[in-house]
Amino acid sequence: MKRVNLDKCRSSAAAAVACAILWGAPAHADVACARDVLVANSMQRQAIDQLEQADGDDANRCRVWRRHVETMRRVSSVYGRCLSGAERAAKLNEVQTSEKDFSGLIRTRCRGL
């Protein structure tokens, strides 16, 4: 986080607003990331549930697989932005592997569907 000189912050109203934004941004980002990770976890669980329930013809399965790949990409983006350390590595590996596997299935089994 960028260090802010308090004397400069007191010198003008505009600087005070800028200081408030700089100091408030990390807290706001933490709250946003916590929410985004919670939503991403839910999206990941729903995508897995949909895969398990997918039945019917190939066209239906391909639709579910495409939706799954898109969800894994979105979830991966959130995990990459909001998580860190071992948790980040594990979650990214999980969703990126799933995205890659189902992208492969789509390429081989969903042509023209």
Secondary structure, 3 states (H helix, E strand, C coil): CCCCCHHHHHCCHHHHHHHHHHHHHHHHHHHHHHHHHHHHHHHHHHHHHHHHHCCCCHHHHHHHHHHHHHHHHHHHHHHHHHCCHHHHHHHHHHHHHHHHHHHHHHHHHCCCC
